[in-house]
Amino acid sequence: MARAFNFSAGPAALPTEVLEQAQNEMLDYAGSGMSIMEMSHRSKIFVDIAAQAEADLRELFDISDAYHVLFLQGGATGQFASIPLNFTQSGDIVDYVDTGSWSKKAIKEAGKYCNVNVAASSADSNYNYIPELESWQLSDNARYLHICSNETIGGVQFKAFPNSSVPLVADMSSDILSRPVDVNQFGLIYAGAQKNIGPAGLTVIIVRKDLCGTARAETPTFIDFAVQAEADSMSNTPPTYGWYLAGLVFKWAKAQGGLAAIEALNEAKASALYNAIEASNFYHAPVVANARSTMNVPFTLANADLDAAFLQGAEERGLFNLKGHRSVGGMRASIYNAVSLAAVEALVAYMSEFENEHG
Ligand SMILES: Cc1ncc(COP(=O)(O)O)c(C=O)c1O
């Protein structure tokens, strides 16, 4: 069966092996005569799946006992509200760094609950860089410092993280599992699953235990980290099928050699694409070199009138979902873990062909 070269920003490509396993287990999981989707989240089979997924994620990131790992609903957008509700009281100050569309949304939501200090912003240059750490105007008394490790729309990625005196909170929705990260640097990491982890509907949260338990009184129970941690993320019905698929993806990631091996492949994929763009006078990558994302590669054509022809030719060659976000225009190739080097090479070959014809 032919699988498309799928450059979608999310929901995005998943490893074929994972989908095949899910297919094989769809109607009858381990002789139970049931699909995972049809089982109670409190059944032994599901509780074992859930625990194994958590154990595998802990192994991938070497997550210590000082952290809870939660598997919740609500997407990353839900966390934009959950985090201030769990970590602040009314009137508290929080620091946010504004590096693009997703940071901006997180800032806007946090502003409903607390006083947001935008410590740094790259809005002055259309979000094509990460502001130098030395320039950040941090508050004296912030409850936490929030960053978006990878801006999915702008294609801007932190290559190193600040040493923060207050808990560092990171939206890693679009680059979690793409590289090793020292979890101990963070108070909380969150990610919507639908890029590198699994299907939409699941949100993974890695949170330092000592930061939980002081949510505002009005915090909805199902988003109270302490309540969910106490209930093993089952204070209400968790997204069971997404959790199961995430578990398969974590096993797949381990089989690839873990996060260092995955990072090496992601670097190779990203370099192939950025080098092709750099080598041409026809394509342009707007992001400054030291902040270019290995996951989302935006680029423009010399003449935007050719965009539609580029996209049509791409689809004819089995290359899908390359249209840039409506707020940015141009193209964007999302090259998450499950997008192969062969897919990137096919894109690079097509770009060269298109440039020869139209450049
Ligand atoms: C970096 C980032 N943050 C947040 C979101 C919002 O996630 P969700 O749609 O799961 O709420 C996205 C979605 O694509 C994203 O890429």
The ligand as an ORCA input file, in Angstrom:
! r2SCAN-3c Opt
* xyz 0 1
  C       3.347     24.831     19.550
  C       1.870     24.619     19.656
  N       1.240     24.979     20.775
  C      -0.080     24.805     20.922
  C      -0.845     24.261     19.934
  C      -2.323     24.081     20.152
  O      -2.555     22.735     20.354
  P      -4.015     22.127     20.462
  O      -4.660     22.333     19.146
  O      -3.717     20.690     20.783
  O      -4.715     22.811     21.560
  C      -0.247     23.856     18.749
  C      -1.081     23.257     17.679
  O      -0.714     22.947     16.613
  C       1.144     24.049     18.606
  O       1.757     23.684     17.476
*
